[in-house]
Amino acid sequence: MTSENPGQDPFEFLREAENMAEMTDVERPTPDEGDPVLREQVLEALKTVRDPEIPVNLVDLGLIYELLVNKDGTIYVEMTLTTPACPVAGSLPGQVRDAISAVPGVQDVRVKLVWTPPWDKDRMSTEAKLELGLLD
């Protein structure tokens, strides 16, 4: 049997499916009074992560549904993607985790990938809509 991509692992899709299952089964921590300074730093870190197909960060795209920042440095992000068939579904949540983990004071990062409610362009910021030419 020959493969169209000889260097590609034929079972990569199984690992990606396992990663997706792990990202949808994430415990939401109990919120406390939070840390507004850390929250702002985490939000700025999130703005460095961009969708590779759309030149806009995830926050302005409206892909971040919830951001919980506890005083102990536990961060919980509930996010979605533009479509469940998104080719970066297996990697984008990891990029979010990595960006947040680099913020000083962050102790634990939990990223949950959700599909409800589905994303649509109405969730985008005005700035993102302007950047993409969706506003007159």
N, C-alpha and C positions, 0 to 999 in steps of 0.2 A: 504494500500500500504506500502511495506517495502522498506527501503533504504539500499543500500550496505554499506554506510558509515553513520550510524545513527547520529553521532555528526557533520556531515558536513552540512552546509547550502546549500539546493538544488538550491538557487538562486545566489550563489557566482559567477557563470559564468556571470551573468548580470552585477554585479558590476565590474568585470574585464573588460568586454566589454566597460562599461562606462569610466573606467580609460584609456583604450586604445584610445578611441575617444578623450579624453581630451589631451592625449600625442601627438596626431597627429595634433591638432589644436592649435599650440603655435605660438605667435607672435615673429618674429625675430626683435630685437631692431636695431635701426640705429647705425652702428659702429662709434666709435670715435677714437681718437688716441691711445686708449687702455692703459693698465698698464702692462708692461712686467714682473714686479716682481709678481704682483697678478696672472698673467697668468701662471707663472712657479709654483706657489703654488697650483693653481687650477689643473694644469696638474698632479702634484704629488698626489693630492687628488684623481683624477680620476684613477690613477694607483693602488689605494688601492681596487678598485672595480673589482671583478673577476667574470667571468662566472662560475657558480657552476658546470657545466658539463665539462669544459675545464680549467685546472689549470693555466690560464694565465689572466693577467689583460685586461680590455676592450681596453685600448690604444694600447697595443701591438697586440691584436687580430685584430685591425683595425676597431673596431665597432664605434669609434668616427669619424664622418665625418667632423664636424665643431666645433670649439671652438672659441667663440667670448667673449672677456673680455673687458668691457668698464671701463673707469676711475671711473665712479660712483658706481662700484661694481655690475653692471648688467652682469650676465653671461648667455650666450646662448650656448646650446649644441645640436647639431644635431647628433643623433646616430641611429644605426640600431641593429639588432640582427642577429645571425647566420642563423636563419630561422623564418618566421612568426609564425610557430607552436611551437616556443621555449616555454617551460613550465614556464619560468620566465619572459615572456613578460609583465605581469602585475606588476611585482615587481622590475625588474632591473633598469628601469628608475628612480624609486623612490630612489633606493640605490645610483644612480648617484647624484640625487638632494641632498640627505642627506650628502653625502661625500663632495660635493662642499659647501653646506651651512655651514659646520663646519669650513671653511677657514676664518680667520679674514679678514675683509674688504669686504666680499661678502654681498651684500644687496638684490639681487633679482636673483633667479636661474630659468631659463626656459629650460626645456628639451623637445626636439621634437623627437619623434620616427618616422623614415622614412623607407621605404622599397625600395626606388629607389635611387641609383642603388643597386641591390641586393649584399649582402656580399658574398665574396668568399675568399679562403685561400690566394690569391695573395695580399690581403690587410694587411696580417699579417706582423709584423716586422721580420727581420732576427732572432732576439733573440727568438721570439715566435716560429718560425719554428724550430730553433735548439732545444728549450726546448721540443717540441712535436715530435722530431725525423722526421721532414719533409724535412730536408736537409741532404745531404750525406757529 
